[in-house]
Amino acid sequence: MADCTSALDIAIQAGIDLGLIRDNLRLSYEERILQHQDALNLALAIELAGQQLHERPATASAAAE
């Protein structure tokens, strides 16, 4: 007898959060775009903070010399 595993069953077994997908699909296109922009802004702010953090020690050590 063949195993008739559905795509949804495979997704659940893989750990995909189908509830999150359903919640996002309930949003309008504009709401999804705004969420995406917020996430992008956060990622860019984190990247900038990391760059500034890595620049500080180099600047401080250069000033100490």
Backbone hydrogen bonds, N-H to C=O, Kabsch-Sander energy under -0.5 kcal/mol:
donor,donor_aa,acceptor,acceptor_aa,energy
4,C,2,A,-0.7
5,T,3,D,-1.0
10,I,6,S,-2.2
11,A,7,A,-2.4
12,I,8,L,-2.6
13,Q,9,D,-2.5
14,A,10,I,-1.7
15,G,12,I,-1.4
16,I,11,A,-2.4
18,L,16,I,-1.3
21,I,17,D,-1.5
22,R,18,L,-2.6
23,D,19,G,-2.7
24,N,20,L,-2.3
25,L,21,I,-2.1
26,R,22,R,-1.1
27,L,23,D,-0.5
27,L,24,N,-0.9
32,R,28,S,-2.3
33,I,29,Y,-2.4
34,L,30,E,-2.4
35,Q,31,E,-2.2
36,H,32,R,-2.4
37,Q,33,I,-2.7
38,D,34,L,-2.3
39,A,35,Q,-2.3
40,L,36,H,-2.6
41,N,37,Q,-2.8
42,L,38,D,-2.2
43,A,39,A,-2.4
44,L,40,L,-2.5
45,A,41,N,-2.2
46,I,42,L,-2.4
47,E,43,A,-2.3
48,L,44,L,-2.5
49,A,45,A,-2.4
50,G,46,I,-2.3
51,Q,47,E,-2.3
52,Q,48,L,-2.6
53,L,49,A,-2.3
54,H,50,G,-2.1
55,E,51,Q,-1.6
56,R,52,Q,-1.5
58,A,54,H,-0.7
59,T,55,E,-2.1
60,A,56,R,-2.9
61,S,57,P,-2.7
62,A,58,A,-1.8
63,A,59,T,-1.9
64,A,60,A,-1.4
65,E,61,S,-0.8
